Protein backbone atom coordinates (compact mmCIF):
# COMPACT_ATOMS: atom_id res chain seq x y z
CA UNK A 1 0.00 0.00 0.00
CA UNK A 2 1.35 3.43 -0.90
CA UNK A 3 2.08 5.66 2.07
CA UNK A 4 1.06 9.30 2.37
CA UNK A 5 4.73 10.26 2.31
CA UNK A 6 5.21 8.26 -0.89
CA UNK A 7 2.19 9.90 -2.52
CA UNK A 8 3.43 13.34 -1.49
CA UNK A 9 6.86 12.53 -2.91
CA UNK A 10 5.42 11.49 -6.27
CA UNK A 11 3.29 14.61 -6.47
CA UNK A 12 6.30 16.75 -5.52
CA UNK A 13 8.29 15.20 -8.36
CA UNK A 14 5.38 15.76 -10.75
CA UNK A 15 5.24 19.42 -9.68
CA UNK A 16 8.96 19.79 -10.31
CA UNK A 17 8.55 18.40 -13.85
CA UNK A 18 5.29 20.19 -14.57
CA UNK A 19 2.22 18.71 -16.28
CA UNK A 20 2.78 16.55 -19.34
CA UNK A 21 0.57 16.71 -22.45
CA UNK A 22 -0.82 13.24 -21.65
CA UNK A 23 -1.76 14.05 -18.05
CA UNK A 24 -5.56 14.20 -17.93
CA UNK A 25 -6.63 15.47 -14.51
CA UNK A 26 -10.24 14.69 -13.65
CA UNK A 27 -10.39 14.17 -9.90
CA UNK A 28 -9.54 15.67 -6.54
CA UNK A 29 -7.00 12.88 -6.09
CA UNK A 30 -5.12 13.60 -9.31
CA UNK A 31 -4.65 17.38 -9.70
CA UNK A 32 -2.23 19.13 -12.02
CA UNK A 33 0.55 21.12 -10.36
CA UNK A 34 1.19 23.87 -12.92
CA UNK A 35 4.69 25.27 -12.53
CA UNK A 36 3.73 28.82 -13.54
CA UNK A 37 0.80 31.05 -14.53
CA UNK A 38 1.91 30.66 -18.15
CA UNK A 39 1.64 26.86 -17.87
CA UNK A 40 -1.94 27.10 -16.61
CA UNK A 41 -2.70 29.70 -19.28
CA UNK A 42 -1.38 27.33 -21.95
CA UNK A 43 -3.63 24.55 -20.64
CA UNK A 44 -6.65 26.87 -20.74
CA UNK A 45 -5.75 28.04 -24.24
CA UNK A 46 -5.79 24.43 -25.43
CA UNK A 47 -8.75 23.19 -23.37
CA UNK A 48 -11.05 26.09 -22.41
CA UNK A 49 -13.74 25.10 -24.92
CA UNK A 50 -13.41 21.31 -24.71
CA UNK A 51 -13.01 20.51 -21.00
CA UNK A 52 -15.61 20.95 -18.27
CA UNK A 53 -13.22 21.12 -15.31
CA UNK A 54 -9.63 20.93 -14.14
CA UNK A 55 -8.26 20.29 -10.67
CA UNK A 56 -5.31 22.54 -9.82
CA UNK A 57 -2.88 21.61 -7.07
CA UNK A 58 -1.13 24.12 -4.82
CA UNK A 59 1.79 23.63 -2.46
CA UNK A 60 1.99 25.82 0.63
CA UNK A 61 4.90 28.23 0.93
CA UNK A 62 6.78 26.26 3.58
CA UNK A 63 7.35 23.38 1.11
CA UNK A 64 9.56 25.54 -1.11
CA UNK A 65 7.93 24.01 -4.21
CA UNK A 66 7.19 26.54 -6.94
CA UNK A 67 3.78 26.09 -8.55
CA UNK A 68 1.12 28.52 -9.71
CA UNK A 69 -0.46 30.45 -6.82
CA UNK A 70 -4.19 30.81 -6.23
CA UNK A 71 -4.21 34.50 -7.22
CA UNK A 72 -2.28 33.89 -10.44
CA UNK A 73 -4.49 30.91 -11.29
CA UNK A 74 -7.59 33.10 -10.91
CA UNK A 75 -6.06 35.69 -13.26
CA UNK A 76 -5.48 33.05 -15.94
CA UNK A 77 -8.99 31.67 -15.45
CA UNK A 78 -10.51 35.12 -15.88
CA UNK A 79 -8.62 35.59 -19.15
CA UNK A 80 -10.25 32.47 -20.58
CA UNK A 81 -13.75 32.73 -19.11
CA UNK A 82 -13.23 30.17 -16.34
CA UNK A 83 -13.85 30.45 -12.61
CA UNK A 84 -12.29 29.06 -9.45
CA UNK A 85 -14.54 26.90 -7.32
CA UNK A 86 -14.41 24.61 -4.32
CA UNK A 87 -11.05 24.19 -2.66
CA UNK A 88 -9.96 21.30 -0.42
CA UNK A 89 -7.07 20.76 1.93
CA UNK A 90 -5.12 17.58 1.19
CA UNK A 91 -2.64 17.76 4.07
CA UNK A 92 -0.36 20.27 5.78
CA UNK A 93 1.47 20.91 2.51
CA UNK A 94 -1.10 20.71 -0.27
CA UNK A 95 -4.43 22.12 -1.46
CA UNK A 96 -6.53 21.27 -4.51
CA UNK A 97 -9.03 23.54 -6.25
CA UNK A 98 -11.57 22.88 -9.00
CA UNK A 99 -11.81 25.30 -11.93
CA UNK A 100 -14.68 25.26 -14.44
CA UNK A 101 -16.01 27.38 -17.32
CA UNK A 102 -17.94 30.32 -15.87
CA UNK A 103 -21.72 29.82 -15.93
CA UNK A 104 -23.77 32.46 -17.72
CA UNK A 105 -25.40 33.75 -14.50
CA UNK A 106 -22.50 33.21 -12.11
CA UNK A 107 -21.70 35.80 -9.45
CA UNK A 108 -18.97 38.36 -10.19
CA UNK A 109 -17.13 39.53 -7.10
CA UNK A 110 -15.86 43.10 -6.92
CA UNK A 111 -12.34 41.68 -6.73
CA UNK A 112 -12.74 39.86 -10.04
CA UNK A 113 -14.30 42.87 -11.76
CA UNK A 114 -11.24 44.89 -10.75
CA UNK A 115 -8.93 42.08 -11.87
CA UNK A 116 -10.50 42.02 -15.34
CA UNK A 117 -9.83 45.75 -15.74
CA UNK A 118 -6.17 45.23 -14.88
CA UNK A 119 -5.85 42.17 -17.12
CA UNK A 120 -7.44 44.04 -20.02
CA UNK A 121 -5.10 46.98 -19.54
CA UNK A 122 -2.16 44.56 -19.57
CA UNK A 123 -3.34 43.02 -22.84
CA UNK A 124 -3.90 39.60 -21.29
CA UNK A 125 -7.66 39.13 -21.71
CA UNK A 126 -8.72 36.58 -24.35
CA UNK A 127 -11.97 36.53 -26.31
CA UNK A 128 -13.61 33.80 -24.16
CA UNK A 129 -12.84 35.87 -21.07
CA UNK A 130 -14.21 39.03 -22.65
CA UNK A 131 -17.38 37.19 -23.67
CA UNK A 132 -17.92 35.90 -20.13
CA UNK A 133 -17.38 39.38 -18.71
CA UNK A 134 -19.78 40.92 -21.25
CA UNK A 135 -22.58 38.70 -19.89
CA UNK A 136 -22.17 40.20 -16.41
CA UNK A 137 -25.11 42.20 -15.03
CA UNK A 138 -25.48 44.53 -12.06
CA UNK A 139 -27.71 41.92 -10.44
CA UNK A 140 -24.90 39.37 -10.23
CA UNK A 141 -22.03 41.73 -9.39
CA UNK A 142 -20.70 42.22 -5.85
CA UNK A 143 -24.01 41.33 -4.23
CA UNK A 144 -22.69 39.43 -1.22
CA UNK A 145 -23.01 41.44 1.98
CA UNK A 146 -19.47 40.64 3.10
CA UNK A 147 -18.13 42.22 -0.10
CA UNK A 148 -19.97 45.46 0.62
CA UNK A 149 -19.01 45.48 4.31
CA UNK A 150 -15.36 44.70 3.52
CA UNK A 151 -15.18 42.58 6.66
CA UNK A 152 -12.95 39.99 4.99
CA UNK A 153 -9.78 40.60 3.03
CA UNK A 154 -10.26 40.69 -0.73
CA UNK A 155 -8.67 37.27 -1.19
CA UNK A 156 -10.73 35.65 1.56
CA UNK A 157 -13.96 37.22 0.27
CA UNK A 158 -13.19 35.90 -3.20
CA UNK A 159 -12.50 32.41 -1.90
CA UNK A 160 -15.77 32.47 0.01
CA UNK A 161 -17.85 33.65 -2.95
CA UNK A 162 -16.28 30.99 -5.17
CA UNK A 163 -18.14 28.37 -3.12
CA UNK A 164 -21.73 29.13 -4.13
CA UNK A 165 -23.34 26.86 -1.54
CA UNK A 166 -21.36 28.36 1.33
CA UNK A 167 -21.91 31.91 0.08
CA UNK A 168 -25.67 31.41 -0.25
CA UNK A 169 -25.89 30.02 3.28
CA UNK A 170 -23.93 32.94 4.73
CA UNK A 171 -26.09 35.41 2.85
CA UNK A 172 -29.09 34.00 4.72
CA UNK A 173 -27.49 34.43 8.16
CA UNK A 174 -28.05 37.41 10.44
CA UNK A 175 -25.80 40.49 10.18
CA UNK A 176 -24.68 39.85 13.76
CA UNK A 177 -23.48 36.33 13.00
CA UNK A 178 -21.62 37.48 9.90
CA UNK A 179 -19.89 40.28 11.80
CA UNK A 180 -18.83 37.87 14.52
CA UNK A 181 -17.56 35.14 12.25
CA UNK A 182 -15.71 37.49 9.89
CA UNK A 183 -14.03 39.18 12.85
CA UNK A 184 -13.11 35.74 14.21
CA UNK A 185 -11.39 34.88 10.92
CA UNK A 186 -9.54 38.17 10.45
CA UNK A 187 -8.58 38.80 14.10
CA UNK A 188 -6.16 35.85 14.21
CA UNK A 189 -2.58 37.12 14.38
CA UNK A 190 -1.06 34.37 12.23
CA UNK A 191 -1.97 33.96 8.56
CA UNK A 192 -2.02 30.18 9.04
CA UNK A 193 -4.70 30.58 11.72
CA UNK A 194 -6.73 32.90 9.49
CA UNK A 195 -6.51 30.32 6.69
CA UNK A 196 -7.63 27.50 8.99
CA UNK A 197 -10.56 29.53 10.31
CA UNK A 198 -11.62 30.52 6.80
CA UNK A 199 -11.60 26.87 5.70
CA UNK A 200 -13.72 26.00 8.75
CA UNK A 201 -16.16 28.80 7.91
CA UNK A 202 -16.48 27.67 4.29
CA UNK A 203 -16.84 24.00 5.23
CA UNK A 204 -19.46 24.69 7.90
CA UNK A 205 -21.42 27.00 5.61
CA UNK A 206 -21.29 24.50 2.76
CA UNK A 207 -22.86 21.97 5.15
CA UNK A 208 -25.55 24.54 6.08
CA UNK A 209 -24.22 24.85 9.62
CA UNK A 210 -22.93 27.58 11.89
CA UNK A 211 -19.24 27.50 12.78
CA UNK A 212 -18.93 25.22 15.82
CA UNK A 213 -17.60 28.01 18.07
CA UNK A 214 -20.66 30.18 17.43
CA UNK A 215 -23.06 27.25 17.44
CA UNK A 216 -22.08 26.67 21.08
CA UNK A 217 -22.63 30.34 21.92
CA UNK A 218 -26.20 30.12 20.60
CA UNK A 219 -27.10 26.88 22.39
VODRENLUM-821590 format. One record per atom (N, C-alpha, C): residue number from 0; atom name; x, y, z. Coordinates in pm, whole numbers, always signed. Example, Ala and Ser with C-alpha at 12.3 -4.5 7.8 and 13.67 -1.06 7.14 Angstrom:
BEGIN
0|N|+1319|-569|+780
0|CA|+1230|-450|+780
0|C|+1320|-330|+780
1|N|+1285|-225|+708
1|CA|+1367|-106|+714
1|C|+1290|+3|+787
This chain:
BEGIN
0|N|+85|-121|+0
0|CA|+0|+0|+0
0|C|+88|+124|+0
1|N|+55|+221|-84
1|CA|+135|+343|-90
1|C|+113|+426|+36
2|N|+218|+481|+89
2|CA|+208|+566|+207
2|C|+178|+708|+167
3|N|+131|+789|+265
3|CA|+106|+930|+237
3|C|+234|+1000|+196
4|N|+344|+964|+264
4|CA|+473|+1026|+231
4|C|+512|+993|+88
5|N|+487|+866|+47
5|CA|+521|+826|-89
5|C|+437|+901|-190
6|N|+307|+916|-161
6|CA|+219|+990|-252
6|C|+262|+1134|-263
7|N|+298|+1195|-147
7|CA|+343|+1334|-149
7|C|+471|+1348|-229
8|N|+561|+1248|-216
8|CA|+686|+1253|-291
8|C|+663|+1247|-440
9|N|+571|+1159|-484
9|CA|+542|+1149|-627
9|C|+481|+1277|-679
10|N|+391|+1338|-601
10|CA|+329|+1461|-647
10|C|+429|+1575|-646
11|N|+525|+1573|-553
11|CA|+630|+1675|-552
11|C|+716|+1663|-677
12|N|+749|+1539|-715
12|CA|+829|+1520|-836
12|C|+751|+1563|-960
13|N|+620|+1533|-962
13|CA|+538|+1576|-1075
13|C|+535|+1728|-1084
14|N|+526|+1795|-967
14|CA|+524|+1942|-968
14|C|+655|+1996|-1021
15|N|+765|+1933|-985
15|CA|+896|+1979|-1031
15|C|+908|+1967|-1183
16|N|+848|+1859|-1240
16|CA|+855|+1840|-1385
16|C|+752|+1924|-1458
17|N|+639|+1950|-1391
17|CA|+529|+2019|-1457
17|C|+438|+1919|-1525
18|N|+317|+1962|-1565
18|CA|+222|+1871|-1628
18|C|+270|+1828|-1766
19|N|+244|+1704|-1801
19|CA|+278|+1655|-1934
19|C|+155|+1660|-2022
20|N|+172|+1664|-2155
20|CA|+57|+1671|-2245
20|C|-42|+1556|-2225
21|N|+6|+1440|-2180
21|CA|-82|+1324|-2165
21|C|-153|+1319|-2031
22|N|-116|+1409|-1939
22|CA|-176|+1405|-1805
22|C|-317|+1462|-1811
23|N|-417|+1378|-1789
23|CA|-556|+1420|-1793
23|C|-611|+1421|-1651
24|N|-616|+1536|-1589
24|CA|-663|+1547|-1451
24|C|-815|+1551|-1450
25|N|-878|+1466|-1372
25|CA|-1024|+1469|-1365
25|C|-1076|+1432|-1227
26|N|-994|+1451|-1124
26|CA|-1039|+1417|-990
26|C|-963|+1498|-886
27|N|-1021|+1501|-766
27|CA|-954|+1567|-654
27|C|-823|+1496|-620
28|N|-818|+1366|-646
28|CA|-700|+1288|-609
28|C|-586|+1301|-709
29|N|-614|+1353|-827
29|CA|-512|+1360|-931
29|C|-507|+1499|-994
30|N|-469|+1601|-916
30|CA|-465|+1738|-970
30|C|-341|+1761|-1056
31|N|-342|+1870|-1129
31|CA|-223|+1913|-1202
31|C|-155|+2022|-1122
32|N|-24|+2010|-1104
32|CA|+55|+2112|-1036
32|C|+125|+2194|-1144
33|N|+61|+2302|-1188
33|CA|+119|+2387|-1292
33|C|+237|+2464|-1234
34|N|+348|+2464|-1305
34|CA|+469|+2527|-1253
34|C|+462|+2679|-1255
35|N|+376|+2736|-1338
35|CA|+373|+2882|-1354
35|C|+237|+2924|-1404
36|N|+204|+3055|-1393
36|CA|+80|+3105|-1453
36|C|+74|+3076|-1602
37|N|+188|+3090|-1671
37|CA|+191|+3066|-1815
37|C|+154|+2921|-1848
38|N|+197|+2827|-1763
38|CA|+164|+2686|-1787
38|C|+14|+2662|-1775
39|N|-49|+2724|-1675
39|CA|-194|+2710|-1661
39|C|-264|+2781|-1776
40|N|-213|+2898|-1815
40|CA|-270|+2970|-1928
40|C|-263|+2888|-2057
41|N|-153|+2817|-2076
41|CA|-138|+2733|-2195
41|C|-239|+2619|-2193
42|N|-263|+2562|-2075
42|CA|-363|+2455|-2064
42|C|-501|+2510|-2098
43|N|-534|+2627|-2046
43|CA|-665|+2687|-2074
43|C|-678|+2722|-2222
44|N|-572|+2772|-2282
44|CA|-575|+2804|-2424
44|C|-611|+2681|-2507
45|N|-556|+2566|-2468
45|CA|-579|+2443|-2543
45|C|-710|+2374|-2508
46|N|-762|+2399|-2387
46|CA|-875|+2319|-2337
46|C|-998|+2397|-2293
47|N|-996|+2530|-2299
47|CA|-1105|+2609|-2241
47|C|-1242|+2577|-2300
48|N|-1246|+2536|-2427
48|CA|-1374|+2510|-2492
48|C|-1404|+2361|-2510
49|N|-1319|+2275|-2454
49|CA|-1341|+2131|-2471
49|C|-1347|+2056|-2338
50|N|-1299|+2114|-2231
50|CA|-1301|+2051|-2100
50|C|-1405|+2118|-2011
51|N|-1460|+2041|-1918
51|CA|-1561|+2095|-1827
51|C|-1505|+2126|-1689
52|N|-1381|+2085|-1661
52|CA|-1322|+2112|-1531
52|C|-1174|+2077|-1534
53|N|-1102|+2134|-1439
53|CA|-963|+2093|-1414
53|C|-937|+2112|-1266
54|N|-859|+2022|-1209
54|CA|-826|+2029|-1067
54|C|-680|+2074|-1055
55|N|-662|+2190|-993
55|CA|-531|+2254|-982
55|C|-475|+2232|-842
56|N|-352|+2184|-836
56|CA|-288|+2161|-707
56|C|-199|+2277|-667
57|N|-200|+2308|-538
57|CA|-113|+2412|-482
57|C|-28|+2350|-371
58|N|+95|+2396|-361
58|CA|+179|+2363|-246
58|C|+190|+2487|-159
59|N|+185|+2469|-28
59|CA|+199|+2582|+63
59|C|+343|+2631|+63
60|N|+360|+2756|+104
60|CA|+490|+2823|+93
60|C|+602|+2748|+164
61|N|+571|+2687|+279
61|CA|+678|+2626|+358
61|C|+742|+2506|+287
62|N|+677|+2452|+182
62|CA|+735|+2338|+111
62|C|+850|+2379|+21
63|N|+852|+2507|-20
63|CA|+956|+2554|-111
63|C|+934|+2512|-255
64|N|+822|+2445|-285
64|CA|+793|+2401|-421
64|C|+722|+2512|-498
65|N|+772|+2543|-616
65|CA|+719|+2654|-694
65|C|+613|+2603|-791
66|N|+488|+2636|-763
66|CA|+378|+2609|-855
66|C|+293|+2734|-863
67|N|+198|+2736|-956
67|CA|+112|+2852|-971
67|C|+39|+2880|-839
68|N|+25|+3007|-804
68|CA|-46|+3045|-682
68|C|-195|+3062|-712
69|N|-275|+3064|-605
69|CA|-419|+3081|-623
69|C|-451|+3210|-699
70|N|-391|+3322|-659
70|CA|-421|+3450|-722
70|C|-386|+3450|-870
71|N|-269|+3395|-904
71|CA|-228|+3389|-1044
71|C|-318|+3295|-1123
72|N|-360|+3185|-1061
72|CA|-449|+3091|-1129
72|C|-583|+3157|-1160
73|N|-634|+3238|-1067
73|CA|-759|+3310|-1091
73|C|-744|+3407|-1208
74|N|-631|+3477|-1215
74|CA|-606|+3569|-1326
74|C|-614|+3495|-1460
75|N|-546|+3381|-1469
75|CA|-548|+3305|-1594
75|C|-689|+3257|-1626
76|N|-762|+3213|-1523
76|CA|-899|+3167|-1545
76|C|-987|+3280|-1598
77|N|-973|+3398|-1541
77|CA|-1051|+3512|-1588
77|C|-1024|+3542|-1735
78|N|-899|+3531|-1775
78|CA|-862|+3559|-1915
78|C|-935|+3468|-2013
79|N|-966|+3347|-1968
79|CA|-1025|+3247|-2058
79|C|-1170|+3215|-2025
80|N|-1233|+3294|-1939
80|CA|-1375|+3273|-1911
80|C|-1403|+3158|-1816
81|N|-1305|+3122|-1734
81|CA|-1323|+3017|-1634
81|C|-1331|+3079|-1495
82|N|-1367|+2996|-1397
82|CA|-1385|+3045|-1261
82|C|-1332|+2944|-1160
83|N|-1275|+2994|-1052
83|CA|-1229|+2906|-945
83|C|-1347|+2865|-858
84|N|-1344|+2741|-812
84|CA|-1454|+2690|-732
84|C|-1408|+2632|-600
85|N|-1468|+2521|-563
85|CA|-1441|+2461|-432
85|C|-1294|+2427|-417
86|N|-1245|+2446|-297
86|CA|-1105|+2419|-266
86|C|-1098|+2325|-146
87|N|-1009|+2227|-152
87|CA|-996|+2130|-42
87|C|-852|+2119|+5
88|N|-838|+2102|+133
88|CA|-707|+2076|+193
88|C|-675|+1928|+178
89|N|-555|+1897|+129
89|CA|-512|+1758|+119
89|C|-439|+1717|+247
90|N|-340|+1798|+285
90|CA|-264|+1776|+407
90|C|-199|+1907|+446
91|N|-100|+1903|+532
91|CA|-36|+2027|+578
91|C|+42|+2098|+469
92|N|+65|+2032|+357
92|CA|+147|+2091|+251
92|C|+71|+2124|+123
93|N|-45|+2062|+103
93|CA|-110|+2071|-27
93|C|-258|+2108|-20
94|N|-303|+2178|-125
94|CA|-443|+2212|-146
94|C|-478|+2177|-289
95|N|-605|+2151|-315
95|CA|-653|+2127|-451
95|C|-777|+2212|-474
96|N|-788|+2271|-592
96|CA|-903|+2354|-625
96|C|-958|+2318|-763
97|N|-1089|+2318|-773
97|CA|-1157|+2288|-900
97|C|-1185|+2418|-976
98|N|-1150|+2420|-1103
98|CA|-1181|+2530|-1193
98|C|-1275|+2479|-1302
99|N|-1371|+2563|-1341
99|CA|-1468|+2526|-1444
99|C|-1496|+2647|-1533
100|N|-1555|+2624|-1652
100|CA|-1601|+2738|-1732
100|C|-1705|+2817|-1652
101|N|-1702|+2948|-1664
101|CA|-1794|+3032|-1587
101|C|-1936|+3018|-1641
102|N|-2032|+2991|-1553
102|CA|-2172|+2982|-1593
102|C|-2225|+3120|-1632
103|N|-2325|+3120|-1718
103|CA|-2377|+3246|-1772
103|C|-2424|+3342|-1662
104|N|-2484|+3289|-1556
104|CA|-2540|+3375|-1450
104|C|-2457|+3370|-1322
105|N|-2331|+3332|-1332
105|CA|-2250|+3321|-1211
105|C|-2222|+3458|-1149
106|N|-2197|+3457|-1019
106|CA|-2170|+3580|-945
106|C|-2032|+3634|-980
107|N|-2025|+3766|-998
107|CA|-1897|+3836|-1019
107|C|-1864|+3914|-893
108|N|-1755|+3878|-827
108|CA|-1713|+3953|-710
108|C|-1651|+4086|-754
109|N|-1650|+4181|-663
109|CA|-1586|+4310|-692
109|C|-1438|+4290|-720
110|N|-1376|+4197|-651
110|CA|-1234|+4168|-673
110|C|-1210|+4125|-817
111|N|-1294|+4035|-868
111|CA|-1274|+3986|-1004
111|C|-1305|+4092|-1110
112|N|-1402|+4177|-1083
112|CA|-1430|+4287|-1176
112|C|-1307|+4377|-1187
113|N|-1245|+4407|-1074
113|CA|-1124|+4489|-1075
113|C|-1009|+4417|-1144
114|N|-999|+4285|-1122
114|CA|-893|+4208|-1187
114|C|-907|+4212|-1338
115|N|-1028|+4200|-1389
115|CA|-1050|+4202|-1534
115|C|-1002|+4334|-1593
116|N|-1029|+4444|-1524
116|CA|-983|+4575|-1574
116|C|-831|+4578|-1585
117|N|-763|+4525|-1485
117|CA|-617|+4523|-1488
117|C|-564|+4429|-1596
118|N|-628|+4313|-1611
118|CA|-585|+4217|-1712
118|C|-608|+4272|-1853
119|N|-718|+4343|-1872
119|CA|-744|+4404|-2002
119|C|-641|+4511|-2033
120|N|-610|+4592|-1934
120|CA|-510|+4698|-1954
120|C|-373|+4640|-1986
121|N|-345|+4521|-1933
121|CA|-216|+4456|-1957
121|C|-215|+4376|-2087
122|N|-327|+4375|-2158
122|CA|-334|+4302|-2284
122|C|-342|+4151|-2269
123|N|-390|+4104|-2155
123|CA|-390|+3960|-2129
123|C|-526|+3894|-2150
124|N|-634|+3972|-2154
124|CA|-766|+3913|-2171
124|C|-781|+3848|-2308
125|N|-845|+3730|-2311
125|CA|-872|+3658|-2435
125|C|-1021|+3668|-2467
126|N|-1058|+3638|-2590
126|CA|-1197|+3653|-2631
126|C|-1296|+3574|-2544
127|N|-1267|+3450|-2505
127|CA|-1361|+3380|-2416
127|C|-1380|+3452|-2283
128|N|-1273|+3511|-2231
128|CA|-1284|+3587|-2107
128|C|-1365|+3714|-2125
129|N|-1344|+3781|-2237
129|CA|-1421|+3903|-2265
129|C|-1570|+3870|-2281
130|N|-1599|+3758|-2347
130|CA|-1738|+3719|-2367
130|C|-1807|+3689|-2234
131|N|-1736|+3621|-2145
131|CA|-1792|+3590|-2013
131|C|-1817|+3719|-1934
132|N|-1724|+3812|-1943
132|CA|-1738|+3938|-1871
132|C|-1852|+4022|-1929
133|N|-1872|+4014|-2060
133|CA|-1978|+4092|-2125
133|C|-2117|+4045|-2081
134|N|-2128|+3923|-2035
134|CA|-2258|+3870|-1989
134|C|-2290|+3912|-1846
135|N|-2196|+3976|-1780
135|CA|-2217|+4020|-1641
135|C|-2327|+4125|-1634
136|N|-2407|+4120|-1528
136|CA|-2511|+4220|-1503
136|C|-2492|+4280|-1364
137|N|-2557|+4391|-1339
137|CA|-2548|+4453|-1206
137|C|-2606|+4361|-1099
138|N|-2706|+4280|-1140
138|CA|-2771|+4192|-1044
138|C|-2680|+4080|-993
139|N|-2578|+4045|-1070
139|CA|-2490|+3937|-1023
139|C|-2348|+3986|-999
140|N|-2335|+4114|-965
140|CA|-2203|+4173|-939
140|C|-2195|+4225|-796
141|N|-2099|+4174|-721
141|CA|-2070|+4222|-585
141|C|-2195|+4235|-500
142|N|-2276|+4129|-497
142|CA|-2401|+4133|-423
142|C|-2394|+4068|-286
143|N|-2281|+4005|-254
143|CA|-2269|+3943|-122
143|C|-2243|+4050|-17
144|N|-2311|+4040|+96
144|CA|-2301|+4144|+198
144|C|-2159|+4161|+247
145|N|-2082|+4051|+256
145|CA|-1947|+4064|+310
145|C|-1855|+4136|+213
146|N|-1892|+4142|+84
146|CA|-1813|+4222|-10
146|C|-1840|+4371|+13
147|N|-1963|+4405|+41
147|CA|-1997|+4546|+62
147|C|-1943|+4595|+196
148|N|-1947|+4509|+299
148|CA|-1901|+4548|+431
148|C|-1748|+4547|+444
149|N|-1682|+4479|+351
149|CA|-1536|+4470|+352
149|C|-1484|+4414|+484
150|N|-1560|+4318|+540
150|CA|-1518|+4258|+666
150|C|-1406|+4157|+646
151|N|-1400|+4094|+530
151|CA|-1295|+3999|+499
151|C|-1195|+4064|+405
152|N|-1074|+4012|+402
152|CA|-978|+4060|+303
152|C|-1030|+4025|+164
153|N|-980|+4094|+63
153|CA|-1026|+4069|-73
153|C|-1008|+3923|-113
154|N|-892|+3867|-80
154|CA|-867|+3727|-119
154|C|-963|+3632|-48
155|N|-985|+3654|+81
155|CA|-1073|+3565|+156
155|C|-1217|+3578|+107
156|N|-1261|+3702|+78
156|CA|-1396|+3722|+27
156|C|-1414|+3650|-106
157|N|-1312|+3657|-190
157|CA|-1319|+3590|-320
157|C|-1325|+3439|-304
158|N|-1248|+3385|-213
158|CA|-1250|+3241|-190
158|C|-1385|+3196|-136
159|N|-1445|+3280|-53
159|CA|-1577|+3247|+1
159|C|-1683|+3251|-108
160|N|-1683|+3354|-190
160|CA|-1785|+3365|-295
160|C|-1768|+3259|-402
161|N|-1649|+3202|-416
161|CA|-1628|+3099|-517
161|C|-1700|+2969|-481
162|N|-1735|+2953|-355
162|CA|-1814|+2837|-312
162|C|-1959|+2884|-302
163|N|-2037|+2857|-405
163|CA|-2173|+2913|-413
163|C|-2263|+2865|-300
164|N|-2250|+2739|-261
164|CA|-2334|+2686|-154
164|C|-2304|+2755|-22
165|N|-2175|+2769|+9
165|CA|-2136|+2836|+133
165|C|-2177|+2982|+132
166|N|-2157|+3050|+18
166|CA|-2191|+3191|+8
166|C|-2340|+3214|+24
167|N|-2421|+3127|-35
167|CA|-2567|+3141|-25
167|C|-2613|+3121|+119
168|N|-2553|+3025|+189
168|CA|-2589|+3002|+328
168|C|-2554|+3124|+413
169|N|-2434|+3178|+395
169|CA|-2393|+3294|+473
169|C|-2481|+3415|+445
170|N|-2523|+3428|+320
170|CA|-2609|+3541|+285
170|C|-2740|+3537|+363
171|N|-2783|+3416|+399
171|CA|-2909|+3400|+472
171|C|-2894|+3419|+623
172|N|-2771|+3429|+672
172|CA|-2749|+3443|+816
172|C|-2770|+3588|+860
173|N|-2782|+3607|+990
173|CA|-2805|+3741|+1044
173|C|-2680|+3828|+1031
174|N|-2697|+3960|+1022
174|CA|-2580|+4049|+1018
174|C|-2489|+4030|+1139
175|N|-2549|+4003|+1255
175|CA|-2468|+3985|+1376
175|C|-2377|+3864|+1367
176|N|-2430|+3754|+1315
176|CA|-2348|+3633|+1300
176|C|-2234|+3658|+1202
177|N|-2265|+3723|+1091
177|CA|-2162|+3748|+990
177|C|-2052|+3838|+1046
178|N|-2090|+3941|+1120
178|CA|-1989|+4028|+1180
178|C|-1899|+3949|+1274
179|N|-1960|+3866|+1356
179|CA|-1883|+3787|+1452
179|C|-1787|+3691|+1383
180|N|-1838|+3618|+1286
180|CA|-1756|+3514|+1225
180|C|-1646|+3573|+1137
181|N|-1674|+3685|+1071
181|CA|-1571|+3749|+989
181|C|-1461|+3807|+1078
182|N|-1502|+3865|+1191
182|CA|-1403|+3918|+1285
182|C|-1319|+3804|+1341
183|N|-1383|+3692|+1370
183|CA|-1311|+3574|+1421
183|C|-1204|+3529|+1322
184|N|-1237|+3528|+1193
184|CA|-1139|+3488|+1092
184|C|-1024|+3588|+1085
185|N|-1055|+3716|+1074
185|CA|-954|+3817|+1045
185|C|-875|+3860|+1168
186|N|-926|+3833|+1289
186|CA|-858|+3880|+1410
186|C|-741|+3790|+1450
187|N|-729|+3673|+1389
187|CA|-616|+3585|+1421
187|C|-485|+3653|+1380
188|N|-384|+3642|+1465
188|CA|-258|+3712|+1438
188|C|-176|+3644|+1329
189|N|-184|+3511|+1321
189|CA|-106|+3437|+1223
189|C|-189|+3407|+1099
190|N|-128|+3423|+981
190|CA|-197|+3396|+856
190|C|-245|+3251|+851
191|N|-164|+3159|+905
191|CA|-202|+3018|+904
191|C|-332|+2996|+982
192|N|-348|+3070|+1093
192|CA|-470|+3058|+1172
192|C|-588|+3117|+1097
193|N|-567|+3231|+1030
193|CA|-673|+3290|+949
193|C|-718|+3192|+841
194|N|-620|+3129|+775
194|CA|-651|+3032|+669
194|C|-733|+2916|+725
195|N|-693|+2864|+839
195|CA|-763|+2750|+899
195|C|-906|+2789|+937
196|N|-922|+2908|+992
196|CA|-1056|+2953|+1031
196|C|-1144|+2976|+908
197|N|-1085|+3032|+803
197|CA|-1162|+3052|+680
197|C|-1210|+2919|+624
198|N|-1121|+2819|+621
198|CA|-1160|+2687|+570
198|C|-1271|+2628|+656
199|N|-1266|+2649|+788
199|CA|-1372|+2600|+875
199|C|-1503|+2671|+846
200|N|-1496|+2802|+824
200|CA|-1616|+2880|+791
200|C|-1678|+2830|+661
201|N|-1596|+2811|+558
201|CA|-1648|+2767|+429
201|C|-1707|+2627|+439
202|N|-1636|+2538|+508
202|CA|-1684|+2400|+523
202|C|-1815|+2394|+600
203|N|-1823|+2468|+711
203|CA|-1946|+2469|+790
203|C|-2062|+2526|+710
204|N|-2037|+2636|+640
204|CA|-2142|+2700|+561
204|C|-2188|+2612|+447
205|N|-2093|+2541|+385
205|CA|-2129|+2450|+276
205|C|-2221|+2339|+327
206|N|-2202|+2300|+453
206|CA|-2286|+2197|+515
206|C|-2411|+2256|+581
207|N|-2436|+2386|+555
207|CA|-2555|+2454|+608
207|C|-2555|+2457|+761
208|N|-2437|+2482|+817
208|CA|-2422|+2485|+962
208|C|-2347|+2610|+1005
209|N|-2373|+2653|+1129
209|CA|-2293|+2758|+1189
209|C|-2155|+2703|+1223
210|N|-2056|+2791|+1229
210|CA|-1924|+2750|+1278
210|C|-1941|+2698|+1421
211|N|-1873|+2590|+1454
211|CA|-1893|+2522|+1582
211|C|-1880|+2618|+1701
212|N|-1783|+2706|+1697
212|CA|-1760|+2801|+1807
212|C|-1885|+2885|+1833
213|N|-1950|+2930|+1728
213|CA|-2066|+3018|+1743
213|C|-2194|+2938|+1761
214|N|-2192|+2813|+1719
214|CA|-2306|+2725|+1744
214|C|-2320|+2704|+1894
215|N|-2206|+2686|+1963
215|CA|-2208|+2667|+2108
215|C|-2259|+2792|+2179
216|N|-2221|+2909|+2129
216|CA|-2263|+3034|+2192
216|C|-2414|+3053|+2184
217|N|-2477|+2994|+2080
217|CA|-2620|+3012|+2060
217|C|-2704|+2901|+2121
218|N|-2637|+2801|+2180
218|CA|-2710|+2688|+2239
218|C|-2756|+2720|+2381
